[in-house]
Amino acid sequence: MLKCKQITELVSLSQEQKLTLKQRVNVQVHLMLCSRCRAFSQNCKTVDKLMKEFNS
């Protein structure tokens, strides 16, 4: 299983480009088990949504 640092890097990267299937599976499995990374992922999605709304 990947470490939190690797997961947060992948979550951030996923905002800019599509992850490979293996990366997506690793992220999803980790997010099911780790509440801190899950919160980080949700925060990234919220910031991305707000930025899109701000720019439109």
mmCIF entry with sequence, helices, sheets and N, C-alpha, C, O atoms, coordinates in Angstrom:
data_MODEL
# 
_entry.id   MODEL 
# 
_entity.id                         1 
_entity.type                       polymer 
_entity.pdbx_number_of_molecules   1 
# 
_entity_poly.entity_id                      1 
_entity_poly.type                           'polypeptide(L)' 
_entity_poly.nstd_linkage                   no 
_entity_poly.nstd_monomer                   no 
_entity_poly.pdbx_seq_one_letter_code       MLKCKQITELVSLSQEQKLTLKQRVNVQVHLMLCSRCRAFSQNCKTVDKLMKEFNS 
_entity_poly.pdbx_seq_one_letter_code_can   MLKCKQITELVSLSQEQKLTLKQRVNVQVHLMLCSRCRAFSQNCKTVDKLMKEFNS 
_entity_poly.pdbx_strand_id                 A 
# 
loop_
_entity_poly_seq.entity_id 
_entity_poly_seq.num 
_entity_poly_seq.mon_id 
_entity_poly_seq.hetero 
1 1  MET n 
1 2  LEU n 
1 3  LYS n 
1 4  CYS n 
1 5  LYS n 
1 6  GLN n 
1 7  ILE n 
1 8  THR n 
1 9  GLU n 
1 10 LEU n 
1 11 VAL n 
1 12 SER n 
1 13 LEU n 
1 14 SER n 
1 15 GLN n 
1 16 GLU n 
1 17 GLN n 
1 18 LYS n 
1 19 LEU n 
1 20 THR n 
1 21 LEU n 
1 22 LYS n 
1 23 GLN n 
1 24 ARG n 
1 25 VAL n 
1 26 ASN n 
1 27 VAL n 
1 28 GLN n 
1 29 VAL n 
1 30 HIS n 
1 31 LEU n 
1 32 MET n 
1 33 LEU n 
1 34 CYS n 
1 35 SER n 
1 36 ARG n 
1 37 CYS n 
1 38 ARG n 
1 39 ALA n 
1 40 PHE n 
1 41 SER n 
1 42 GLN n 
1 43 ASN n 
1 44 CYS n 
1 45 LYS n 
1 46 THR n 
1 47 VAL n 
1 48 ASP n 
1 49 LYS n 
1 50 LEU n 
1 51 MET n 
1 52 LYS n 
1 53 GLU n 
1 54 PHE n 
1 55 ASN n 
1 56 SER n 
# 
_struct_asym.id          A 
_struct_asym.entity_id   1 
# 
loop_
_struct_conf.conf_type_id 
_struct_conf.id 
_struct_conf.pdbx_PDB_helix_id 
_struct_conf.beg_label_comp_id 
_struct_conf.beg_label_asym_id 
_struct_conf.beg_label_seq_id 
_struct_conf.pdbx_beg_PDB_ins_code 
_struct_conf.end_label_comp_id 
_struct_conf.end_label_asym_id 
_struct_conf.end_label_seq_id 
_struct_conf.pdbx_end_PDB_ins_code 
_struct_conf.beg_auth_comp_id 
_struct_conf.beg_auth_asym_id 
_struct_conf.beg_auth_seq_id 
_struct_conf.end_auth_comp_id 
_struct_conf.end_auth_asym_id 
_struct_conf.end_auth_seq_id 
_struct_conf.pdbx_PDB_helix_class 
_struct_conf.details 
_struct_conf.pdbx_PDB_helix_length 
HELX_P HELX_P1 AA1 CYS A 4  ? SER A 14 ? CYS A 4  SER A 14 1 ? 11 
HELX_P HELX_P2 AA2 LEU A 21 ? LEU A 33 ? LEU A 21 LEU A 33 1 ? 13 
HELX_P HELX_P3 AA3 SER A 35 ? ASN A 55 ? SER A 35 ASN A 55 1 ? 21 
# 
_struct_conf_type.id          HELX_P 
_struct_conf_type.criteria    ? 
_struct_conf_type.reference   ? 
# 
loop_
_atom_site.group_PDB 
_atom_site.id 
_atom_site.type_symbol 
_atom_site.label_atom_id 
_atom_site.label_alt_id 
_atom_site.label_comp_id 
_atom_site.label_asym_id 
_atom_site.label_entity_id 
_atom_site.label_seq_id 
_atom_site.pdbx_PDB_ins_code 
_atom_site.Cartn_x 
_atom_site.Cartn_y 
_atom_site.Cartn_z 
_atom_site.occupancy 
_atom_site.B_iso_or_equiv 
_atom_site.pdbx_formal_charge 
_atom_site.auth_seq_id 
_atom_site.auth_comp_id 
_atom_site.auth_asym_id 
_atom_site.auth_atom_id 
_atom_site.pdbx_PDB_model_num 
ATOM 1   N N  . MET A 1 1  ? 0.849   -1.184 0.000   1.00 0.00 ? 1  MET A N  1 
ATOM 2   C CA . MET A 1 1  ? 0.000   0.000  0.000   1.00 0.00 ? 1  MET A CA 1 
ATOM 3   C C  . MET A 1 1  ? 0.890   1.241  0.000   1.00 0.00 ? 1  MET A C  1 
ATOM 4   O O  . MET A 1 1  ? 1.947   1.268  0.631   1.00 0.00 ? 1  MET A O  1 
ATOM 5   N N  . LEU A 1 2  ? 0.440   2.262  -0.718  1.00 0.00 ? 2  LEU A N  1 
ATOM 6   C CA . LEU A 1 2  ? 1.199   3.507  -0.796  1.00 0.00 ? 2  LEU A CA 1 
ATOM 7   C C  . LEU A 1 2  ? 1.085   4.298  0.499   1.00 0.00 ? 2  LEU A C  1 
ATOM 8   O O  . LEU A 1 2  ? 0.111   4.165  1.241   1.00 0.00 ? 2  LEU A O  1 
ATOM 9   N N  . LYS A 1 3  ? 2.081   5.112  0.754   1.00 0.00 ? 3  LYS A N  1 
ATOM 10  C CA . LYS A 1 3  ? 2.095   5.968  1.946   1.00 0.00 ? 3  LYS A CA 1 
ATOM 11  C C  . LYS A 1 3  ? 1.272   7.228  1.690   1.00 0.00 ? 3  LYS A C  1 
ATOM 12  O O  . LYS A 1 3  ? 0.983   7.574  0.545   1.00 0.00 ? 3  LYS A O  1 
ATOM 13  N N  . CYS A 1 4  ? 0.902   7.903  2.765   1.00 0.00 ? 4  CYS A N  1 
ATOM 14  C CA . CYS A 1 4  ? 0.077   9.108  2.668   1.00 0.00 ? 4  CYS A CA 1 
ATOM 15  C C  . CYS A 1 4  ? 0.715   10.166 1.766   1.00 0.00 ? 4  CYS A C  1 
ATOM 16  O O  . CYS A 1 4  ? 0.016   10.807 0.981   1.00 0.00 ? 4  CYS A O  1 
ATOM 17  N N  . LYS A 1 5  ? 2.016   10.354 1.866   1.00 0.00 ? 5  LYS A N  1 
ATOM 18  C CA . LYS A 1 5  ? 2.693   11.353 1.034   1.00 0.00 ? 5  LYS A CA 1 
ATOM 19  C C  . LYS A 1 5  ? 2.495   11.043 -0.450  1.00 0.00 ? 5  LYS A C  1 
ATOM 20  O O  . LYS A 1 5  ? 2.235   11.943 -1.249  1.00 0.00 ? 5  LYS A O  1 
ATOM 21  N N  . GLN A 1 6  ? 2.619   9.773  -0.809  1.00 0.00 ? 6  GLN A N  1 
ATOM 22  C CA . GLN A 1 6  ? 2.430   9.372  -2.199  1.00 0.00 ? 6  GLN A CA 1 
ATOM 23  C C  . GLN A 1 6  ? 0.981   9.581  -2.636  1.00 0.00 ? 6  GLN A C  1 
ATOM 24  O O  . GLN A 1 6  ? 0.720   9.999  -3.764  1.00 0.00 ? 6  GLN A O  1 
ATOM 25  N N  . ILE A 1 7  ? 0.057   9.292  -1.751  1.00 0.00 ? 7  ILE A N  1 
ATOM 26  C CA . ILE A 1 7  ? -1.360  9.444  -2.076  1.00 0.00 ? 7  ILE A CA 1 
ATOM 27  C C  . ILE A 1 7  ? -1.712  10.912 -2.280  1.00 0.00 ? 7  ILE A C  1 
ATOM 28  O O  . ILE A 1 7  ? -2.414  11.254 -3.231  1.00 0.00 ? 7  ILE A O  1 
ATOM 29  N N  . THR A 1 8  ? -1.228  11.785 -1.389  1.00 0.00 ? 8  THR A N  1 
ATOM 30  C CA . THR A 1 8  ? -1.543  13.209 -1.550  1.00 0.00 ? 8  THR A CA 1 
ATOM 31  C C  . THR A 1 8  ? -0.941  13.754 -2.841  1.00 0.00 ? 8  THR A C  1 
ATOM 32  O O  . THR A 1 8  ? -1.534  14.622 -3.482  1.00 0.00 ? 8  THR A O  1 
ATOM 33  N N  . GLU A 1 9  ? 0.227   13.256 -3.227  1.00 0.00 ? 9  GLU A N  1 
ATOM 34  C CA . GLU A 1 9  ? 0.815   13.669 -4.505  1.00 0.00 ? 9  GLU A CA 1 
ATOM 35  C C  . GLU A 1 9  ? -0.059  13.210 -5.669  1.00 0.00 ? 9  GLU A C  1 
ATOM 36  O O  . GLU A 1 9  ? -0.281  13.963 -6.618  1.00 0.00 ? 9  GLU A O  1 
ATOM 37  N N  . LEU A 1 10 ? -0.551  11.986 -5.599  1.00 0.00 ? 10 LEU A N  1 
ATOM 38  C CA . LEU A 1 10 ? -1.413  11.475 -6.666  1.00 0.00 ? 10 LEU A CA 1 
ATOM 39  C C  . LEU A 1 10 ? -2.752  12.203 -6.705  1.00 0.00 ? 10 LEU A C  1 
ATOM 40  O O  . LEU A 1 10 ? -3.275  12.488 -7.782  1.00 0.00 ? 10 LEU A O  1 
ATOM 41  N N  . VAL A 1 11 ? -3.304  12.502 -5.541  1.00 0.00 ? 11 VAL A N  1 
ATOM 42  C CA . VAL A 1 11 ? -4.569  13.243 -5.493  1.00 0.00 ? 11 VAL A CA 1 
ATOM 43  C C  . VAL A 1 11 ? -4.380  14.610 -6.145  1.00 0.00 ? 11 VAL A C  1 
ATOM 44  O O  . VAL A 1 11 ? -5.219  15.043 -6.935  1.00 0.00 ? 11 VAL A O  1 
ATOM 45  N N  . SER A 1 12 ? -3.298  15.278 -5.823  1.00 0.00 ? 12 SER A N  1 
ATOM 46  C CA . SER A 1 12 ? -3.012  16.583 -6.424  1.00 0.00 ? 12 SER A CA 1 
ATOM 47  C C  . SER A 1 12 ? -2.805  16.451 -7.931  1.00 0.00 ? 12 SER A C  1 
ATOM 48  O O  . SER A 1 12 ? -3.319  17.257 -8.706  1.00 0.00 ? 12 SER A O  1 
ATOM 49  N N  . LEU A 1 13 ? -2.064  15.451 -8.336  1.00 0.00 ? 13 LEU A N  1 
ATOM 50  C CA . LEU A 1 13 ? -1.814  15.219 -9.753  1.00 0.00 ? 13 LEU A CA 1 
ATOM 51  C C  . LEU A 1 13 ? -3.109  14.935 -10.503 1.00 0.00 ? 13 LEU A C  1 
ATOM 52  O O  . LEU A 1 13 ? -3.268  15.341 -11.655 1.00 0.00 ? 13 LEU A O  1 
ATOM 53  N N  . SER A 1 14 ? -4.024  14.246 -9.855  1.00 0.00 ? 14 SER A N  1 
ATOM 54  C CA . SER A 1 14 ? -5.282  13.882 -10.512 1.00 0.00 ? 14 SER A CA 1 
ATOM 55  C C  . SER A 1 14 ? -6.136  15.099 -10.852 1.00 0.00 ? 14 SER A C  1 
ATOM 56  O O  . SER A 1 14 ? -7.042  15.007 -11.680 1.00 0.00 ? 14 SER A O  1 
ATOM 57  N N  . GLN A 1 15 ? -5.858  16.233 -10.222 1.00 0.00 ? 15 GLN A N  1 
ATOM 58  C CA . GLN A 1 15 ? -6.581  17.462 -10.546 1.00 0.00 ? 15 GLN A CA 1 
ATOM 59  C C  . GLN A 1 15 ? -6.130  18.016 -11.898 1.00 0.00 ? 15 GLN A C  1 
ATOM 60  O O  . GLN A 1 15 ? -6.852  18.787 -12.531 1.00 0.00 ? 15 GLN A O  1 
ATOM 61  N N  . GLU A 1 16 ? -4.929  17.619 -12.339 1.00 0.00 ? 16 GLU A N  1 
ATOM 62  C CA . GLU A 1 16 ? -4.342  18.143 -13.567 1.00 0.00 ? 16 GLU A CA 1 
ATOM 63  C C  . GLU A 1 16 ? -4.344  17.147 -14.717 1.00 0.00 ? 16 GLU A C  1 
ATOM 64  O O  . GLU A 1 16 ? -4.403  17.541 -15.882 1.00 0.00 ? 16 GLU A O  1 
ATOM 65  N N  . GLN A 1 17 ? -4.282  15.877 -14.399 1.00 0.00 ? 17 GLN A N  1 
ATOM 66  C CA . GLN A 1 17 ? -4.237  14.865 -15.454 1.00 0.00 ? 17 GLN A CA 1 
ATOM 67  C C  . GLN A 1 17 ? -4.877  13.569 -14.968 1.00 0.00 ? 17 GLN A C  1 
ATOM 68  O O  . GLN A 1 17 ? -5.065  13.351 -13.771 1.00 0.00 ? 17 GLN A O  1 
ATOM 69  N N  . LYS A 1 18 ? -5.204  12.722 -15.934 1.00 0.00 ? 18 LYS A N  1 
ATOM 70  C CA . LYS A 1 18 ? -5.834  11.441 -15.601 1.00 0.00 ? 18 LYS A CA 1 
ATOM 71  C C  . LYS A 1 18 ? -4.769  10.476 -15.088 1.00 0.00 ? 18 LYS A C  1 
ATOM 72  O O  . LYS A 1 18 ? -3.701  10.330 -15.683 1.00 0.00 ? 18 LYS A O  1 
ATOM 73  N N  . LEU A 1 19 ? -5.078  9.828  -13.984 1.00 0.00 ? 19 LEU A N  1 
ATOM 74  C CA . LEU A 1 19 ? -4.176  8.832  -13.420 1.00 0.00 ? 19 LEU A CA 1 
ATOM 75  C C  . LEU A 1 19 ? -4.349  7.505  -14.148 1.00 0.00 ? 19 LEU A C  1 
ATOM 76  O O  . LEU A 1 19 ? -5.382  7.246  -14.766 1.00 0.00 ? 19 LEU A O  1 
ATOM 77  N N  . THR A 1 20 ? -3.320  6.672  -14.062 1.00 0.00 ? 20 THR A N  1 
ATOM 78  C CA . THR A 1 20 ? -3.434  5.328  -14.626 1.00 0.00 ? 20 THR A CA 1 
ATOM 79  C C  . THR A 1 20 ? -4.430  4.525  -13.787 1.00 0.00 ? 20 THR A C  1 
ATOM 80  O O  . THR A 1 20 ? -4.769  4.912  -12.669 1.00 0.00 ? 20 THR A O  1 
ATOM 81  N N  . LEU A 1 21 ? -4.884  3.425  -14.332 1.00 0.00 ? 21 LEU A N  1 
ATOM 82  C CA . LEU A 1 21 ? -5.814  2.562  -13.601 1.00 0.00 ? 21 LEU A CA 1 
ATOM 83  C C  . LEU A 1 21 ? -5.189  2.108  -12.278 1.00 0.00 ? 21 LEU A C  1 
ATOM 84  O O  . LEU A 1 21 ? -5.849  2.132  -11.239 1.00 0.00 ? 21 LEU A O  1 
ATOM 85  N N  . LYS A 1 22 ? -3.940  1.701  -12.316 1.00 0.00 ? 22 LYS A N  1 
ATOM 86  C CA . LYS A 1 22 ? -3.252  1.247  -11.097 1.00 0.00 ? 22 LYS A CA 1 
ATOM 87  C C  . LYS A 1 22 ? -3.188  2.362  -10.059 1.00 0.00 ? 22 LYS A C  1 
ATOM 88  O O  . LYS A 1 22 ? -3.420  2.123  -8.874  1.00 0.00 ? 22 LYS A O  1 
ATOM 89  N N  . GLN A 1 23 ? -2.875  3.574  -10.499 1.00 0.00 ? 23 GLN A N  1 
ATOM 90  C CA . GLN A 1 23 ? -2.821  4.713  -9.575  1.00 0.00 ? 23 GLN A CA 1 
ATOM 91  C C  . GLN A 1 23 ? -4.191  4.982  -8.970  1.00 0.00 ? 23 GLN A C  1 
ATOM 92  O O  . GLN A 1 23 ? -4.308  5.204  -7.764  1.00 0.00 ? 23 GLN A O  1 
ATOM 93  N N  . ARG A 1 24 ? -5.235  4.964  -9.807  1.00 0.00 ? 24 ARG A N  1 
ATOM 94  C CA . ARG A 1 24 ? -6.589  5.224  -9.314  1.00 0.00 ? 24 ARG A CA 1 
ATOM 95  C C  . ARG A 1 24 ? -7.021  4.180  -8.292  1.00 0.00 ? 24 ARG A C  1 
ATOM 96  O O  . ARG A 1 24 ? -7.627  4.519  -7.275  1.00 0.00 ? 24 ARG A O  1 
ATOM 97  N N  . VAL A 1 25 ? -6.715  2.920  -8.556  1.00 0.00 ? 25 VAL A N  1 
ATOM 98  C CA . VAL A 1 25 ? -7.065  1.848  -7.616  1.00 0.00 ? 25 VAL A CA 1 
ATOM 99  C C  . VAL A 1 25 ? -6.315  2.042  -6.306  1.00 0.00 ? 25 VAL A C  1 
ATOM 100 O O  . VAL A 1 25 ? -6.906  1.936  -5.232  1.00 0.00 ? 25 VAL A O  1 
ATOM 101 N N  . ASN A 1 26 ? -5.016  2.324  -6.387  1.00 0.00 ? 26 ASN A N  1 
ATOM 102 C CA . ASN A 1 26 ? -4.228  2.547  -5.171  1.00 0.00 ? 26 ASN A CA 1 
ATOM 103 C C  . ASN A 1 26 ? -4.779  3.705  -4.352  1.00 0.00 ? 26 ASN A C  1 
ATOM 104 O O  . ASN A 1 26 ? -4.863  3.619  -3.126  1.00 0.00 ? 26 ASN A O  1 
ATOM 105 N N  . VAL A 1 27 ? -5.153  4.782  -5.022  1.00 0.00 ? 27 VAL A N  1 
ATOM 106 C CA . VAL A 1 27 ? -5.707  5.941  -4.321  1.00 0.00 ? 27 VAL A CA 1 
ATOM 107 C C  . VAL A 1 27 ? -7.031  5.569  -3.664  1.00 0.00 ? 27 VAL A C  1 
ATOM 108 O O  . VAL A 1 27 ? -7.243  5.875  -2.491  1.00 0.00 ? 27 VAL A O  1 
ATOM 109 N N  . GLN A 1 28 ? -7.915  4.920  -4.395  1.00 0.00 ? 28 GLN A N  1 
ATOM 110 C CA . GLN A 1 28 ? -9.232  4.586  -3.851  1.00 0.00 ? 28 GLN A CA 1 
ATOM 111 C C  . GLN A 1 28 ? -9.135  3.646  -2.651  1.00 0.00 ? 28 GLN A C  1 
ATOM 112 O O  . GLN A 1 28 ? -9.841  3.830  -1.659  1.00 0.00 ? 28 GLN A O  1 
ATOM 113 N N  . VAL A 1 29 ? -8.270  2.650  -2.738  1.00 0.00 ? 29 VAL A N  1 
ATOM 114 C CA . VAL A 1 29 ? -8.100  1.722  -1.610  1.00 0.00 ? 29 VAL A CA 1 
ATOM 115 C C  . VAL A 1 29 ? -7.568  2.478  -0.401  1.00 0.00 ? 29 VAL A C  1 
ATOM 116 O O  . VAL A 1 29 ? -8.056  2.299  0.715   1.00 0.00 ? 29 VAL A O  1 
ATOM 117 N N  . HIS A 1 30 ? -6.569  3.321  -0.623  1.00 0.00 ? 30 HIS A N  1 
ATOM 118 C CA . HIS A 1 30 ? -5.992  4.080  0.488   1.00 0.00 ? 30 HIS A CA 1 
ATOM 119 C C  . HIS A 1 30 ? -7.039  5.014  1.104   1.00 0.00 ? 30 HIS A C  1 
ATOM 120 O O  . HIS A 1 30 ? -7.128  5.128  2.326   1.00 0.00 ? 30 HIS A O  1 
ATOM 121 N N  . LEU A 1 31 ? -7.826  5.677  0.259   1.00 0.00 ? 31 LEU A N  1 
ATOM 122 C CA . LEU A 1 31 ? -8.830  6.612  0.772   1.00 0.00 ? 31 LEU A CA 1 
ATOM 123 C C  . LEU A 1 31 ? -9.905  5.901  1.597   1.00 0.00 ? 31 LEU A C  1 
ATOM 124 O O  . LEU A 1 31 ? -10.472 6.490  2.517   1.00 0.00 ? 31 LEU A O  1 
ATOM 125 N N  . MET A 1 32 ? -10.182 4.649  1.272   1.00 0.00 ? 32 MET A N  1 
ATOM 126 C CA . MET A 1 32 ? -11.149 3.896  2.071   1.00 0.00 ? 32 MET A CA 1 
ATOM 127 C C  . MET A 1 32 ? -10.624 3.643  3.484   1.00 0.00 ? 32 MET A C  1 
ATOM 128 O O  . MET A 1 32 ? -11.405 3.503  4.425   1.00 0.00 ? 32 MET A O  1 
ATOM 129 N N  . LEU A 1 33 ? -9.317  3.588  3.626   1.00 0.00 ? 33 LEU A N  1 
ATOM 130 C CA . LEU A 1 33 ? -8.708  3.230  4.906   1.00 0.00 ? 33 LEU A CA 1 
ATOM 131 C C  . LEU A 1 33 ? -8.178  4.417  5.701   1.00 0.00 ? 33 LEU A C  1 
ATOM 132 O O  . LEU A 1 33 ? -7.979  4.302  6.911   1.00 0.00 ? 33 LEU A O  1 
ATOM 133 N N  . CYS A 1 34 ? -7.946  5.548  5.053   1.00 0.00 ? 34 CYS A N  1 
ATOM 134 C CA . CYS A 1 34 ? -7.251  6.661  5.705   1.00 0.00 ? 34 CYS A CA 1 
ATOM 135 C C  . CYS A 1 34 ? -8.118  7.926  5.707   1.00 0.00 ? 34 CYS A C  1 
ATOM 136 O O  . CYS A 1 34 ? -8.339  8.538  4.662   1.00 0.00 ? 34 CYS A O  1 
ATOM 137 N N  . SER A 1 35 ? -8.593  8.298  6.862   1.00 0.00 ? 35 SER A N  1 
ATOM 138 C CA . SER A 1 35 ? -9.487  9.460  6.958   1.00 0.00 ? 35 SER A CA 1 
ATOM 139 C C  . SER A 1 35 ? -8.769  10.771 6.656   1.00 0.00 ? 35 SER A C  1 
ATOM 140 O O  . SER A 1 35 ? -9.381  11.691 6.114   1.00 0.00 ? 35 SER A O  1 
ATOM 141 N N  . ARG A 1 36 ? -7.494  10.875 6.992   1.00 0.00 ? 36 ARG A N  1 
ATOM 142 C CA . ARG A 1 36 ? -6.766  12.125 6.713   1.00 0.00 ? 36 ARG A CA 1 
ATOM 143 C C  . ARG A 1 36 ? -6.588  12.342 5.215   1.00 0.00 ? 36 ARG A C  1 
ATOM 144 O O  . ARG A 1 36 ? -6.775  13.454 4.721   1.00 0.00 ? 36 ARG A O  1 
ATOM 145 N N  . CYS A 1 37 ? -6.232  11.300 4.503   1.00 0.00 ? 37 CYS A N  1 
ATOM 146 C CA . CYS A 1 37 ? -6.086  11.429 3.051   1.00 0.00 ? 37 CYS A CA 1 
ATOM 147 C C  . CYS A 1 37 ? -7.442  11.631 2.381   1.00 0.00 ? 37 CYS A C  1 
ATOM 148 O O  . CYS A 1 37 ? -7.551  12.345 1.384   1.00 0.00 ? 37 CYS A O  1 
ATOM 149 N N  . ARG A 1 38 ? -8.471  10.999 2.934   1.00 0.00 ? 38 ARG A N  1 
ATOM 150 C CA . ARG A 1 38 ? -9.830  11.192 2.419   1.00 0.00 ? 38 ARG A CA 1 
ATOM 151 C C  . ARG A 1 38 ? -10.235 12.653 2.564   1.00 0.00 ? 38 ARG A C  1 
ATOM 152 O O  . ARG A 1 38 ? -10.821 13.225 1.645   1.00 0.00 ? 38 ARG A O  1 
ATOM 153 N N  . ALA A 1 39 ? -9.930  13.261 3.703   1.00 0.00 ? 39 ALA A N  1 
ATOM 154 C CA . ALA A 1 39 ? -10.231 14.679 3.924   1.00 0.00 ? 39 ALA A CA 1 
ATOM 155 C C  . ALA A 1 39 ? -9.419  15.548 2.972   1.00 0.00 ? 39 ALA A C  1 
ATOM 156 O O  . ALA A 1 39 ? -9.941  16.523 2.430   1.00 0.00 ? 39 ALA A O  1 
ATOM 157 N N  . PHE A 1 40 ? -8.152  15.209 2.762   1.00 0.00 ? 40 PHE A N  1 
ATOM 158 C CA . PHE A 1 40 ? -7.315  15.956 1.826   1.00 0.00 ? 40 PHE A CA 1 
ATOM 159 C C  . PHE A 1 40 ? -7.907  15.902 0.420   1.00 0.00 ? 40 PHE A C  1 
ATOM 160 O O  . PHE A 1 40 ? -7.978  16.918 -0.271  1.00 0.00 ? 40 PHE A O  1 
ATOM 161 N N  . SER A 1 41 ? -8.328  14.720 0.008   1.00 0.00 ? 41 SER A N  1 
ATOM 162 C CA . SER A 1 41 ? -8.919  14.548 -1.317  1.00 0.00 ? 41 SER A CA 1 
ATOM 163 C C  . SER A 1 41 ? -10.191 15.380 -1.464  1.00 0.00 ? 41 SER A C  1 
ATOM 164 O O  . SER A 1 41 ? -10.394 16.035 -2.486  1.00 0.00 ? 41 SER A O  1 
ATOM 165 N N  . GLN A 1 42 ? -11.035 15.353 -0.456  1.00 0.00 ? 42 GLN A N  1 
ATOM 166 C CA . GLN A 1 42 ? -12.273 16.133 -0.493  1.00 0.00 ? 42 GLN A CA 1 
ATOM 167 C C  . GLN A 1 42 ? -11.971 17.624 -0.545  1.00 0.00 ? 42 GLN A C  1 
ATOM 168 O O  . GLN A 1 42 ? -12.627 18.364 -1.278  1.00 0.00 ? 42 GLN A O  1 
ATOM 169 N N  . ASN A 1 43 ? -10.992 18.066 0.219   1.00 0.00 ? 43 ASN A N  1 
ATOM 170 C CA . ASN A 1 43 ? -10.604 19.479 0.201   1.00 0.00 ? 43 ASN A CA 1 
ATOM 171 C C  . ASN A 1 43 ? -10.088 19.888 -1.172  1.00 0.00 ? 43 ASN A C  1 
ATOM 172 O O  . ASN A 1 43 ? -10.394 20.983 -1.645  1.00 0.00 ? 43 ASN A O  1 
ATOM 173 N N  . CYS A 1 44 ? -9.316  19.030 -1.812  1.00 0.00 ? 44 CYS A N  1 
ATOM 174 C CA . CYS A 1 44 ? -8.816  19.325 -3.158  1.00 0.00 ? 44 CYS A CA 1 
ATOM 175 C C  . CYS A 1 44 ? -9.972  19.468 -4.143  1.00 0.00 ? 44 CYS A C  1 
ATOM 176 O O  . CYS A 1 44 ? -9.977  20.372 -4.979  1.00 0.00 ? 44 CYS A O  1 
ATOM 177 N N  . LYS A 1 45 ? -10.944 18.576 -4.041  1.00 0.00 ? 45 LYS A N  1 
ATOM 178 C CA . LYS A 1 45 ? -12.108 18.644 -4.927  1.00 0.00 ? 45 LYS A CA 1 
ATOM 179 C C  . LYS A 1 45 ? -12.896 19.929 -4.688  1.00 0.00 ? 45 LYS A C  1 
ATOM 180 O O  . LYS A 1 45 ? -13.373 20.549 -5.639  1.00 0.00 ? 45 LYS A O  1 
ATOM 181 N N  . THR A 1 46 ? -13.036 20.328 -3.442  1.00 0.00 ? 46 THR A N  1 
ATOM 182 C CA . THR A 1 46 ? -13.757 21.557 -3.104  1.00 0.00 ? 46 THR A CA 1 
ATOM 183 C C  . THR A 1 46 ? -13.037 22.777 -3.655  1.00 0.00 ? 46 THR A C  1 
ATOM 184 O O  . THR A 1 46 ? -13.668 23.661 -4.235  1.00 0.00 ? 46 THR A O  1 
ATOM 185 N N  . VAL A 1 47 ? -11.730 22.833 -3.478  1.00 0.00 ? 47 VAL A N  1 
ATOM 186 C CA . VAL A 1 47 ? -10.944 23.962 -3.991  1.00 0.00 ? 47 VAL A CA 1 
ATOM 187 C C  . VAL A 1 47 ? -11.034 24.011 -5.514  1.00 0.00 ? 47 VAL A C  1 
ATOM 188 O O  . VAL A 1 47 ? -11.196 25.085 -6.091  1.00 0.00 ? 47 VAL A O  1 
ATOM 189 N N  . ASP A 1 48 ? -10.929 22.856 -6.165  1.00 0.00 ? 48 ASP A N  1 
ATOM 190 C CA . ASP A 1 48 ? -11.020 22.802 -7.622  1.00 0.00 ? 48 ASP A CA 1 
ATOM 191 C C  . ASP A 1 48 ? -12.380 23.305 -8.098  1.00 0.00 ? 48 ASP A C  1 
ATOM 192 O O  . ASP A 1 48 ? -12.459 24.064 -9.064  1.00 0.00 ? 48 ASP A O  1 
ATOM 193 N N  . LYS A 1 49 ? -13.441 22.888 -7.428  1.00 0.00 ? 49 LYS A N  1 
ATOM 194 C CA . LYS A 1 49 ? -14.794 23.331 -7.789  1.00 0.00 ? 49 LYS A CA 1 
ATOM 195 C C  . LYS A 1 49 ? -14.941 24.841 -7.606  1.00 0.00 ? 49 LYS A C  1 
ATOM 196 O O  . LYS A 1 49 ? -15.502 25.521 -8.465  1.00 0.00 ? 49 LYS A O  1 
ATOM 197 N N  . LEU A 1 50 ? -14.439 25.361 -6.491  1.00 0.00 ? 50 LEU A N  1 
ATOM 198 C CA . LEU A 1 50 ? -14.524 26.801 -6.235  1.00 0.00 ? 50 LEU A CA 1 
ATOM 199 C C  . LEU A 1 50 ? -13.733 27.603 -7.261  1.00 0.00 ? 50 LEU A C  1 
ATOM 200 O O  . LEU A 1 50 ? -14.179 28.663 -7.700  1.00 0.00 ? 50 LEU A O  1 
ATOM 201 N N  . MET A 1 51 ? -12.573 27.106 -7.640  1.00 0.00 ? 51 MET A N  1 
ATOM 202 C CA . MET A 1 51 ? -11.757 27.800 -8.644  1.00 0.00 ? 51 MET A CA 1 
ATOM 203 C C  . MET A 1 51 ? -12.470 27.827 -9.997  1.00 0.00 ? 51 MET A C  1 
ATOM 204 O O  . MET A 1 51 ? -12.430 28.836 -10.702 1.00 0.00 ? 51 MET A O  1 
ATOM 205 N N  . LYS A 1 52 ? -13.118 26.722 -10.358 1.00 0.00 ? 52 LYS A N  1 
ATOM 206 C CA . LYS A 1 52 ? -13.855 26.678 -11.622 1.00 0.00 ? 52 LYS A CA 1 
ATOM 207 C C  . LYS A 1 52 ? -15.021 27.658 -11.593 1.00 0.00 ? 52 LYS A C  1 
ATOM 208 O O  . LYS A 1 52 ? -15.280 28.340 -12.585 1.00 0.00 ? 52 LYS A O  1 
ATOM 209 N N  . GLU A 1 53 ? -15.727 27.736 -10.463 1.00 0.00 ? 53 GLU A N  1 
ATOM 210 C CA . GLU A 1 53 ? -16.835 28.682 -10.333 1.00 0.00 ? 53 GLU A CA 1 
ATOM 211 C C  . GLU A 1 53 ? -16.328 30.120 -10.378 1.00 0.00 ? 53 GLU A C  1 
ATOM 212 O O  . GLU A 1 53 ? -16.960 30.983 -10.987 1.00 0.00 ? 53 GLU A O  1 
ATOM 213 N N  . PHE A 1 54 ? -15.209 30.376 -9.746  1.00 0.00 ? 54 PHE A N  1 
ATOM 214 C CA . PHE A 1 54 ? -14.628 31.717 -9.713  1.00 0.00 ? 54 PHE A CA 1 
ATOM 215 C C  . PHE A 1 54 ? -14.208 32.162 -11.109 1.00 0.00 ? 54 PHE A C  1 
ATOM 216 O O  . PHE A 1 54 ? -14.364 33.331 -11.463 1.00 0.00 ? 54 PHE A O  1 
ATOM 217 N N  . ASN A 1 55 ? -13.675 31.235 -11.902 1.00 0.00 ? 55 ASN A N  1 
ATOM 218 C CA . ASN A 1 55 ? -13.178 31.569 -13.235 1.00 0.00 ? 55 ASN A CA 1 
ATOM 219 C C  . ASN A 1 55 ? -14.276 31.630 -14.288 1.00 0.00 ? 55 ASN A C  1 
ATOM 220 O O  . ASN A 1 55 ? -14.018 32.067 -15.410 1.00 0.00 ? 55 ASN A O  1 
ATOM 221 N N  . SER A 1 56 ? -15.474 31.211 -13.964 1.00 0.00 ? 56 SER A N  1 
ATOM 222 C CA . SER A 1 56 ? -16.540 31.230 -14.979 1.00 0.00 ? 56 SER A CA 1 
ATOM 223 C C  . SER A 1 56 ? -17.366 32.486 -14.913 1.00 0.00 ? 56 SER A C  1 
ATOM 224 O O  . SER A 1 56 ? -18.300 32.653 -15.698 1.00 0.00 ? 56 SER A O  1 
# 
